[in-house]
Amino acid sequence: MISEQNINEWAERYFQSELSEQEMKQLNEALDADEVLQFQWDRTIEILNVFRSGNERKDIRNLIQSVAANPAEWAVDNTPPNNQTSNTIPFRKYLRVTAAVASLVLCSSLLTYTVMNKNSGSVNLHQYQSLRRDLEHVKDSQSKIIDSLNKQKAKDAASQQIDESALYGGTGFAISNDGYIATNYHVVDGANAIYIQTSKGDKKAFIVAREPKSDIAILKIEDKDFKFSKSSLPYSISKSASSIGQQVFSIGYPKDDIVYNQGYISCQKGYDGDMESYQLEMTANPGQSGSPVFDRAGNVIAVITGKQSNTSGTTYAVQTSALINLVQSLPKSQHIVLQTGTKVGKPERTEQVNKMKDFVFSIKVN
């Protein structure tokens, strides 16, 4: 478990993407529960961001530990007390940054005290939380998948097998009528098997393409003859960027039943200034990773990827330009024709959602 004593070790492993899914869950829970630990984590991450090179980060980590252990020793100069052997860290090489690091360490106690004793308000931490849904306890939904797959036994012997418990899940939506689905990469990353809950029953799917940087993945239902509908999709995939203040809505699966949320674009840049994403003021919960974000006319303009920790309303969504780029990178053998027009237009919102909901799906992964 992460603590003040081992926070550097956890931060290093976080930078190297070595934390397991369970460890990431423990990390988020620990940071949410301890404001001081959250503050110290952010400061550690800020410093490590400066030193992405492994060798430099190792030297600076040792320096930070030295300064933290003896802050008074480095407050004025680096002359060791009592004629002890001087520190071997190459200060001239890191002079400007070590000065900044020392300042951070010297201020740490005061800042921590301020955080602990604030009567109201908190530090704006901007921690990012993905919205993949833990399904360890979703037994009823799992039984439905097993029953559905058993009914298809005669048609597809391979589709009848499924683990006793799905590990996690999210949301996906159709991008063409012949079985192609978009979702987040982190929803299906490391999957042994992927199952899509459609209005026509539960279907097994596989990954066609992925782009980890944009957190986008494209799936394909294994049934070659599968069609979502007899007609085309009721919405289009927008090729143009939307403006700040644009009213938006989304439908997804934070639980077994589909859920509707609405809000607006609050910033045209996403988490940490990401130019490919939007910041939305709209509620999102675990399970809504991969949910489509629609504008008022019913065009898909983005895909939900995560939210800001410690809030219920700040959500991040990657723009559909990232999805379009991924589609265009596919070979001709996997050519996908994206919908260019919308059929929902601008009717009542209930009518829009009613037409769209059969094309938005719960995804279960093990």
Summary of the structure (lengths in Angstrom):
residues: 366
radius of gyration: 24.4
end to end distance: 25.2
largest distance: 84.8
contacts: 1127
relative contact order: 0.13
helix: 36%
strand: 23%
